[in-house]
Amino acid sequence: MVKKHLARCISLILAGCAMSSLAHAQTEAENALLIRVTEGQSAEAARLSAAAVQSEPAERLSTNASVSLSRMGGRGLDPVVRGQNEERVDVLLDGMRVEGACPSRMDPPTSRLSTALAPVLEVRTGNRTLRWGPIAGGQIVATTAAPVFADDNLTTGHLTLGGSDNGEGKLVNGSVAVGSEESYIRLSGGYDEANDYEDGDGKEVRSSYENSEGRFDGAWTADNGFFIKGMVSRQEERDVSFPGRGMDAPKTDTDMYRLEFGAPVADGAWSLMAWQADVDHVMDNFSLRESMMKMQTNSETRTQGVRLVLDQTINYTKDISVGIDVESNEWDATMYNGMMLNNEASLMWPGVERDKIGVFVEGYHQVRANTRLGAGIRYDRVEMDATRADQSFTPMQGGMMSFTPAKLYADEYGTNDVKANDDNVSGFVTGEWRFSPSRILEVTASHSVRSPSVNERYVARKTMSGSWVGNPDLNTEKHNKLEVSLSGSDGNWNWRPAVWVDQVEDYVLRSQDRYYNIDARLLGVEGELGWSNGTWSTSSKLASVRGENRDADEALSRIPPIQFIQTIAWAHQGHVLAAEWEVARRQDRVHLEEDGGLDPSVSPGYGVFNLSGTHPLMANLSLTWAVDNLFDNTWAMHVSKDNISDGGIYRVNEPGRTVRAALTARW
C-alpha cells in the first residue's frame, strides 16, 4: 500500500491550522528578492473591471495567444498551453494545487477561480522557478489581491450586478473587508447562473448552470514582519449541462482551506503554507435530460499539502531559494446503473492514492550589471496505488460478467502490479543578457519530469459501448525544453519574439481510450508587438505550435492552429474603449478519432471581433460592458471537446453575439 504517514502529517498540520483564527497579509521587503514568493501578493489589478462581466475568470486567459480554451459546456473552460492540456497544465490557486473530481474533466481546476474576487492570472510556459514543481506544459498562477484601504478608511468593499442577453446570464457578487493593510478580515461571495446559449447559427448549445461561492479570509502582520494569513471557501455548482459529454453535472461542491505563516530572516524570509481542498462531484444522464438507461457517477477527490520555503539574498548579487513540499491526493469514482442505481457498473477511480514529497534548491547570480544567470534542481518522490483495484464490478445489473480494475489493466497492458513509484529529477539553467537598457536576450533550458495522472494510470470504465482503461505501467514523461526570446522597447514601441522546442521522452498518448508511452516533439514560435502613447494603444500577438508523434510520424491530437490577436484601445479620464480581433487558421494537421486520435474533424479557421468598455459613472460607481462575437459568427476552438449531443456538429461551438454589462460599486 501507499504509505499513509505523509497524509497523516498533512492532516495533523491542517488540524492545527484550523484552530487558528483568521489570517493573511505578507509585507514585501524593500529589497525584493529576484526569486519571490507571490502567493497572496498582487496589485489591485486583480479587480480589473474587465473581469466584472465574465462569469468565469478563465475566459481572461484567451487574451494570451499561447493559450487556447477547451470548451465542454457553459462552465469548466480547460486551458491548453502551447498545445499541451489537462494534466500537463498545473493550476495554482493562491499557491494551492487543486485537483478536479470528474474523470471526464467537467470540473477542471480553473472552474474554481473566484468570480467574487477575480484573481490576477499569470501564464508560465517555462521553468524559471521550481518552487511549485516542474512545468511540463504550463502553469496557470492565480493570485488574489489583498484589500486596499484608502485614506485611512477602516472598511473597503465592492458590489457587482451584471447580466448577459445570450443565455440570459445573471451575476451578483461582492466583498467587504474591515481592518488595515496590516490586519484585516474579509467576507466575499457571489452567485451567477445562465440558461443555454445560442451559437452563431441560432442553435441552442447545452450550457446552463448555477454557481455560488462564499469565502472568508483574513490577515495579521506583526511589527517585526511575522505574518499569518488564512482562508476558507465554499463553492457549489448546480445543474451544469454539457453537450460535450453524454452526462451532466447536477452537483459539484468544493471546500478549500489555506493557512500560511512567515517572517523575515537574515537577508530574506521564510514561509510555511498548508492547504486542503475537498471536491465532491456527481454526474448523471437523467437529471437534466431524458434517458432510457440511467447512469450516475459519484466521485470525490481530496488534496492536502504543505510547503516550506526559505529565500535569501547574499551580497546583493545572489538570490537563493530552498524548499520542501509534501502533497497527498485521494481519488474515488464509482459509476452506478440499474433502475435503483444500486449496481456498481464501473470503478472509474478505484480508490487511487498518491503521495508526493519534493525538495528543491535554486538560485540567481547577477554576474555583472547586464548579465544574470540562474539554475535550479528539484527531486520528487511519487508513490501511487489503486486500493480498490481487486474489487469486482458488474457493468450490467443482473449480468453474469464481473470485472476488476486489476483485470482490465492486465488484459489491456499485461501488467499485474498496480503500484507505481517514481523518482523524478528536474532542473533548469537560464541566462539573461541586457544588450542595452531596453533589450534583453533570454535563454532557458530545462528538464521536467511528470508522473502520469490518475486517469492515465488508473481510470477503469467498462460499458456495453466500450471501455476506457488506464495503464499503471506507464513511464514518467520527460520534457526537455529550450526557449530563446528577445524582448525590447524603443520609444512607444515594445516587442518580444520567442522560439521554443520541447523534446518529450515517454509522452503519454491517449489513443482509443488507452494510454501508451511514445516519443514526441512540440515546437513553436510566438511574437508580441505593442505601441502606446498613453491615450491610444495597440498590441499584436501571434502563436504557432506544431506537435508530432515521432514514433508514428504523425500529428499529435488537439494541437491548436496558428492564432493571432489584434487589439486597439483608447483610454481617457478613466474611460476605456477596446476592440479585439481574434483570428485562427484552419487546422488540417490532425489525428482523427477514426484513426485512433482525439480530433473529431479538421477545423475551419475563424475570425471573431469583440468590443468592450469601462466607464466611471461617479466616484465609486462604474459601468463595464462587452459585445462578444459582434458579427454573430459560428465558430469553435479546435481544442474544444466533441459535441456528441448535436448530430453533424463536431465541436462545442462558442456563443454567438453576446452583450454583457455590469455595474460595480466600490468603497
N, C-alpha and C positions, 0 to 999 in steps of 0.2 A: 504493500500500500504506500501511497504517497505520505511522506512524513507529515504529521499534524502539528509538530511543535512550532513551526513558523506561523501557522494560522492562530495557534493559541497565544503566541507572543503578541501578535497584532491585536487580538481580541482584548487582551489584558490592557494594552496601551490605550485602545479606544474606550474601554470601560472607564479608565482613569480620566480620559478626556471628557467623557460625558458628565462627570461630576463637577467639572469646572464651569464657571459661569461665563457667558458671552466671550467675545474676543475679537481682535483684529488690529490693524494699523501698524505697518512696518515703516519706520522712517528711513529715508535714504541718506547714506553717508555723504558728506560733502565731497570727498574724493571717491567717486563711484568706481567700482571695480569694472574691468573690461569684461569679466565673466560675472554676470549679476543674477541674483535670484529675482525673478519677475513675478512670482506668484503673488496675486493680490495687489500688485502695484500697477497703476496705469494713470493716464490723464483723464480729464473729464470727457475726452473724446469718446469714451465708452457710451456716452448718452447722445451721440450724434442724432440729430433729428431724422436723418435718413432712415434710421432703424425703426422709427415710430410707426411707419405704415407697413412694416413687414411682420407677418405673423410668425415667421421662423427666421431667426438670426442667420442661419446657414446660407440664406439667399444672398447675403452680402459677399460671400466668397466668390460669387460669379463675376465680380469686378476684376478678379485676378485671372489673367489669360492662361496660366498654367493649371488652373482648377476647373474641372467640369463637375456638374452636379447630377448624380444619377437619381432620377425620379421614379418612385413606385406608386405614389398617390399624392394626396394633398399635404401630407407631412412626411417626415423622415427622409429629407434630402441627404444623400450619401455622397461625400466629396471624393472625387478622383483627382489625384495629384500627379502630374506628369505621367499619365497613363496607368497609374497604379492605384488600386482601390481596396475597399473593405479592410481586411486585416493588415494591409501594408500601410495604412494611414492611421497613425495614432491621433487621438483627440484628447487633449488635456484641458480639463475644466478647473481653472484656478489651481493648477498643479496636480489635480486628481485624474487618474486614469479610470474611466468608467466603461464597463463592458455592456453590450446590449443583451437582452434576454430572449430575442427571437432568432431561431435558426435561419429564418428567411430574411433577416435584417429589416423587418418592419420598423424597428426602433434603433437605428444606428446612434452612436454616441452623440452626434451633432443634434439629435432631436431633443437633447436635454439642455441645450443652451437656453438661458433665461430670456424671456421676452420682456419681463418687467424691468430687469437691469441688463439691458443689451450690452454684452461684453465687447471689448476690443478683441479683434480676431487677427492673428498673425499666422502666416503660412510659412513653414520651414521646409525647405527642399533638400538641404544638405547638412551634414554633420559638422557643426562648429561648436557644439557642446554635447556632452554625453550624460548630463545630469538627469535627464528624463528618459534615458535609454537611447540606443542607436536608431537612426532614421533609415528604414528600409525604403519606403516610398515617399512619405512626407509626414509632417506633423501639423495639426491644427491646434494652435495655442490660444485659448480663450481666457482673458483676464478681466475680472470685474473691477470697475473703478470704486475706490473708496468715496464716501460722500464728501462734498466740498461745502464748508460752512463759510459764507461770505459775510463780511462786515461784522464779525463777532456775533453773528446770529447763533442761537443755540439749537435751531431746527433747520432742516432743509428737506426737500422732497419734490415729488412731481406727480402729476396725474395725466394720463393719456387716454383719449377716447378716439376710436378710429373705425373705419369700415371700408369695404370694397364692394363694387357692384357685381363683378363676375363671381358667382358663388355666394353672394350675399354674406360676405365675411364681416364679422364684428369683433372688436377687441377693446378691452379696457385693462389698464394696468397702472400701478402707482407704487410709490415708496415714500416713507417718512423716516428721517433719522434725527436723533437727538444727541447732542454732545458737542464735541470739538474735534479738531484734526487728530488730537492725541487719544481721545477716548470717546466712543460713541456706541450707540445701539441703533439698528436699522431693521425696519419691517417692510417687506415688499411683497407684492403679489399681482396676479393678473389672470385674465380669462379671455380666451378667444375661441371662435367657432366659425365654421363655414359649411355651406352645402356643396354639392358637386359643381365644379366649374365647367365652362364650355370652352372647347378649343376653337381655333380659327374657323373651322367649318361649322360651328354651332352645335357640335356634338358633345353631349354631356360626358365628362370623364369622372369616374368614381373617385372622389377626393374629399368627401365630407369628413369632418372631425370635430371634436371638442377637446380643448386643452385648458387646464387650470394649474396654477402653481402658487406656492407660498414659500417665503424664505425669511429667515431671521438670522442676522449676523451682527457681530459687534467687535469692539477692539479696545485695548488698553495698552498704553505705552508709558513706561516709567521715565523719570528724568535721566537715568543712565543709559537709556536706549533699549532696555529689555522690553519685549512686547509679547503679547498673547492675542491671538485672533481666532475666531471660530465662526462656524456657520452650520445651520441645519436647514434643509429644504425638503419640500414635498411637491411632486408633480403627478397629476392624474390626467391621463389621456383616455378619452371615451369614444367609442363608435367611430374608429378610424377605418375608412374604407379604402380598398386598393384594387385598381384594375390590373396591376402587375402581378397579382397572385390569385389563386383560387380561394383564398380565405381573407378575412378581415380581422381587425383587432378591436374587439369591443371593450377591452380593458388593458391598460398598462399603468402601473404605479411605480414611482421611483422615489426612494428616500436616500438622501445624501447627508453625510456628516463630515465635518472637517475641523481640525484644530491644529494650530501652529504656534510654536514658541521660538524665540530667537533673541539674540543680543549682539552688540558689537563685542569683538575680542581682538586684542592687539591691533593690527592694521587690517582688519576685515570684520567678518561677522560669521555667526553660526545660526542655523535654523533646524528645527525638528518639526516635521509635519506628519500627522496621522489622519487617515480618512477611511470612510466606509461608504459604499453605495450598494443598495439593495434594489433590484428590479424584479417585479412580478408582471408577467405578460400572459394574456390569453388571446388565442386566435382561433377562429372557427369559420365554418362555411354556411351558417344558418342564421345568425343573429341579424345580419344586415342584408341578407339575400336569401332566396329560396333554394333549397337543396333537397334532393331525393334521398341522399345518404349523408347523415350528419357525421361531421368530424370536428374534433376540438383538440387543440394542443395547449396544455398548461406548462409554462416554462418559467424559470427563475434563475437569476444569477446574483452572486454576491462578490463584491470586490473589496478587499481590505488592504491597506498599505501603510507603510511608514517610511519616511525618507529623512536622513540626517546629512546635512551638507555644511562644510566649512570652507569659506572663501578668505584668502589672504593676499595682500599686496606686499611685495618685497622690493625695497629700494626704489619705489615709484615706477619701476620698469617691468616688473614681473608680477603676474597675477596667477595664483594657483588655487585650484578647487579640488577638494577630495570629498567623497561621499559614499554612503551605503544606503540601499533601499531594499525593502522586503515587501513582497506582494503575494497575496493569496486569493485565488479565484475558485468559485464553485459554480458549476452549471448543471441544471437538470431540466429535461423537457420530455414530456410523455404525450403521445397522441392517443386519443380515445375515439372509438366509434361505437356503433350499435344504437338501438332505439333509446336506451337509457344512458348512453355514453359511459358505460361501465366496463368496456373492453379495452385493455391496453393493446393498441394496434401497432405501436412502434415506440421504442425508447430512443427518441431522436438525439438526446444528450443523456447518455446512461450514467448519470452521477459523476460527471467529469470534474476532477480536481487538478489544479495547477498551483504549484508553489515556486516562487522565484526569489532569488536573492542576488543582488548585483552590487558591485563595487566599482568605483571609477576614480581616476585622477586625470586632471587636465590642466594646462597652463598656457599662458600667452607671454611673450617676451618682446618688449619694444627694443629691437636691436639698435636702431638709430631713429632719428626723427621721422624718416619716411618709410621705415620698414618694420613690420611686425610679423612674428612667427608664432604659430600655435600648434599644439599637439595634445592628444588625449588617448587614453586606453580604458576599456571597460570589460569586465568579466561578469557574465550572468550564468548562474546555475538554474536550470529549469527542469522541474520534475512534474510529469503529468501521468494521470491514471484515470481509467473509467471504472468506477467502483461497482457499477451495475451491469457490467459487460456480460456476465454469465446469467443474468436474469432473462427469462423467456417472455415472449410476447406473441400474440396471435393476430395477424393482420386482419382477418375477418372473424367477427363474432360467431362462435359456434363452428369455426373451421377446424380442420384436422391438423393443419400445418402450424407448427410453432417454430420460432427462431430466437436466437440470442444475438446481441450485437457482436459478440466474440465470433460467432459462427459466420456472420456476414463478413467480418474482416478477413477471416480465414479463407472463406470461399472466394472472395474477390482478389485478395493480395497474397494469400498463402502465409499470413503471419499469425502466430499463436500467442504472441506476447503483446498485451495492450499497454504496458507501461512504456514510458519514454523519458529518458534522461539526457539533457542537452548541456554541453559545456560551450558557451558562446563567448568568443573573444572578438571585440570590435574596437576600432580605433580610427583616428583621423590625423592628418597633418594639413596645415593651411598656412598660407602666406599672403601678406598684403604689401604691395609696393606703391607708394604715392609718388607718381612721377611729377606732379605739380600739386599745389594746394587743392585743386578741383578734379584731379584724375587719379583713380585707384585701380590697379590691376589685382585681382584676387584669384588665387589658385587653391583648390581644396581637393585632396584625395582621401578617400575613406573606405573602410571595410566594415560592413554592417551585417550582423548575423541575426536572423529572425527565426524563432521557433514556430512551426506550423500552429495554426489556430485550432480552436475547439471543433469547428466544422471540418477543417481539413484533415484532422486526425480521427475524430470520433463520431461524427454525425451518423445515425443509423436509422434510416427510414425504409420501410418495406411496405409497398401497397400493390394492389392489383394492376395499377397503371405503370408501375416501375419502382425503382429503388434509388436511394441516394446514400452512399456509403463512404465514410471517411477512411483514411489509411494510417493506422498507428505507426507504420514502419517508415513514414516519410522522413527524409533527412532535413536538417535545418537549411534555410535559404540564405545564401551568402551574396551580398550586394557589394560589388567593387566599383566605386564611383570616382569619376574625375570631372570637375567643373572648373571652367575658366570664365571670368566675367571682367568687363571693363566699364566702370561707372565714372561719370564725369559731369561737369556743368560748365557753362560759359554764358555769362550774362543771364538772360531769362530762360535759357535752354538747359535741359538736363537729359541724360540718356544712360542706358545700361543694356548692352548686348551680352548674351551669355550662351555658351555651348556646353553640353554635358553628355556623358556616356555612362551607362550602368550595365556592367557585365555581371550577370547573375548566374551563379552556380546553384544547381538544385532548386531552381524556380519551381514553385508548387503550381502545377497546371490542373485546372478543373476541366474535365472532358467527359461528357455524357454522364454527369453526376458521379464521376470517380476522380481520384486525385493521384497525380504522378509527379515525380521529380524530372525536370528537364533542364537543359542549359538555355538561357535566354539572353537577349541583349535589347536594351532600350537606349535610345539616343535622341537628343533633341536640341533645338535652338530656341532662344527666347530673346525678345527685344522690347525695350521701353524707350519712348521719346516723349518729352514733355516741354511745355512752354507756359510761362505765366508772367503777367505784368502787374499782378496784384488785384486787378479787376477781372480781366479775361484770362482764362487758362484752357489748355487743351492737352490731351495725352493720347498716345497711341501705344497699344500693347499687342504683341504677337507671340504666339507659342505654337510650336510644332513638335510632335513626338512620333517616333517610329518604334514599334515593338516587334521582335522577331523570335520565333521558336527556332533556335539554331539546330536542334535535333531533327526536326521535320522540315526545316527550311520553309516555314510558312508564317503567316501573321499571327500575333497574339490577339486574343479576343478583346473587345471593348476598349480599344485604343482610340482616344478622341482624334478628330481630324485637325487640320490647321485652323486655329482660332485667332480672330483679330477683334479688338475692342477699341473703338474710337470715341472719345468724349470731348465735349466742349462745354465750358461753364462760365457763368457771369456772376459776380458777387459784388454787392454794394450795400453798405449800411445794414448788414445782417440778412439782406435778401439774397437768395441763391437760386439761380435757374441753371439746369443742366440738361444736356441732350446726350444720349448714348446710342451708338450703333454697334451692335454685336453681330459678327459675321463668322460663319464656319464653312469650310469647304466640304464638298461631297466626300464621304468616307467609303471608298470602294476596296480598301485593303482590309479585308475582314476574314474571320474564321467562322463560317456559318454553322448554325446548330445542326443542320443536316449532315455536316461533315465532322461532328464531334466538338464544335466550338460553342461559343456563347452568344454570337451575333445572330439575331433573327433575320437580318437582311442587310443589304447595302443601305446606307442612309443618305438622303439628299442634303445638299448644302442649304443654308438658310441665311437670312439677314433680318434682324429684329431691331426696331427703332423704339427707344424709350425716352420719356420726358419726366422730369421731376423738379420740384421746387420747395423751398422753405422760406417762410415769411414771418417776421416778428409783427404781431398784431398790437401788442402793447408790451410793457416792461417785462412781464412774466408769462406771456401767452404767445405761442407760435403756432402757425399752421404749416403742415407738411403734406404734400400731395405728390402723386406719381401717376403717370399713364404708361403702363407697360404694354408692349406689343401694339404700338399706336395704329399700325396698318392691318391689325387683326389677321396676321399670318398663321398658318398651321405649321407647326414645327415641333421637333423633339430633339433632345440631346442624343447623340449617338450612344452614349454610355448608359442611357436610361433603361429601365427594366422592360421586359416584354409586356405587351398589353394582351393578356390572354382572355380578357372579358369581352373585347370587341373584335369580331372577325374582320380580317383584312387590314387591321391597324397593327403594325408590328411593334411599335414602342409607345410608351405612355406619353401622349402629347402634352406640351406645355399649355398654360392658359392662353385663350385668345385675348383680345383687347380687354384690359382691366384698369379701371380707375380706382385709385386708393387715396384716402385722405385721413388725416389725424390732427387733432388739436391737443397740444401739450401745455399744461400749466406748470410752472416751476416756482419754487420759493426758497 
